[in-house]
């Protein structure tokens, strides 16, 4: 055989091999988020990649603050990943210019009537803060949450408490009983403003729900009597030693959650995501949740009721404009997007009880112990009636957190603190 | 004087003819070429960001040009707290780090017959620990109810007197400064050790013959001779204190109620948490000017001397 023919043959064979390899190489989709927790996300990625061998997901999970710092830097430098995890409201709005409108993506994934797959309240939250007239979606929810208080049954039993407190006075007396037998009565991670705001909002949902919801949407109504009543209850949590000393520098995560899991804490403000501990812990009391119970913030007025459920979108996903770098990546990003919300990825998250499903019809596939099943079903029912739990404007959010801390520290009266928040809210509304 | 003459004589000098128009033996063109890479890097990575930050600070969130962000800062009570805390950081950190650093260095260099290297290394160790680990350790150490210090108070029957150091506005900043002092004092010790070791032994011997011993020797001789080291450390310490971010952010996030906010943490909060980048840029400009002003004042007060070793003209006359 002539040498030129041999060389041509080898060349052709090599080209064919390279082309085959290129065709077989999976398309890489980049994904960043702060949630779900890293082990759960790793399992979700594995499930999606198993279902779609032609897709490789390069997932990066960072703690909340580090994630949003990195995301901002990536936005500034035009290097956002293909898919990003987002809470609704201010964060989604901040990245809206870099996100794809999702209506057509959703229609492609779930059909023209795709909106029926999500609770209307979740869709409303997903569009929170859109400019007037913009009815598009830039994120769609994967998981939802409900806020509440949790209690440790063993701690309550040791303190001689038979049921969670139904009134604020009972909360105060139960806290004293818990402290007496050596527990941190009510752990408050006041160092991070998020849980200060959420506890306050749970109280305000009792005292002035209408104004709370208006305030969440940026209306300057923080100085209304009902809001002030809530601030006074918040003050009593500190002045009557319900929360632990040093609460204003304490962290809900990891410290508070770890102490609660270790049986050192009587009560703590968390939410439906606490169920994820069943998968993360080997402690039987946690693995089945048999050692824990939940309740809403007790009635703050005589004859009143406990707080109504607050909740909504926990995490949603947006597809960035960077994903259109090639048709293959864009198609893969849309596939992963669907799998995260209603497919193999979300199924893994649900099976690990990471939080509640946002997509109708999704549920854990494994059989749950009776107590855990009851908790889960209760949450699903509460989510259907939950009121929104997000403050849309980050400046107002920070002002509220700082002023609630000032009330707790005793450096501001509830009146002065809410007047300060009101001033910030008015200034933001004027802008 | 003899020392000064020796020092001057040790610098190689080119001949007079060759010296004219030349810089360290290089022609002006060669000298400029040597400077270009460093100047380019300085311009791109230092000067340009500073200038672009100043420009950004002059535009409001709505894109209007003016001083709106600076006017906002002047009326912002949290900004005022941040400035006060930044100055408190500089004053407290410097005072304590210099006092602790010099005292320990004098002890090690003058009174420890052996094991000096071991002590210097041990004292320097906190410098190599990442601030996030330090913040975690000290947050747990300070924590009421389950912290190590609380355990000590509890053991002594004083649990009810245990202060929530990080959770109380009046003590939060001081508690974090104490951690910073713990971390940085080892560096000050090391620098003072270098300064003391560089002192001419003849001077010390002469002073000893003249009767300078003990504390008077340290006060009248060693301390003045370490003036160059002190000036350098004051400048470095000022910049470090003004830049401090991780300890504050990880231990209190600037709280409670913004009580431990400094300019560095407030820049982060306004820029990254509240998405007010133009305002954050204005605060960054203020921090930059504050650092410049403080260092200029320190430099002027010190007569411009910056050195890690004792200098002949520092000898008290």
Interface residues (C-beta under 8 A of the other chain):
Chain A: X68 X69 X72 X90 X94 X184 X190 X191 X192 X193 X244 X245 X246 X247 X248 X249 X250 X251 X255 X259 X264 X394 X395 X398 X401 X402 X403 X405 X406 X408 X409 X411 X412 X431
Chain B: X61 X62 X78 X139 X142 X143 X144 X145 X146 X162 X164 X165 X166 X167 X168 X169 X172 X251 X252 X253 X255 X256 X257 X258 X259 X269 X272 X273 X274 X275 X276
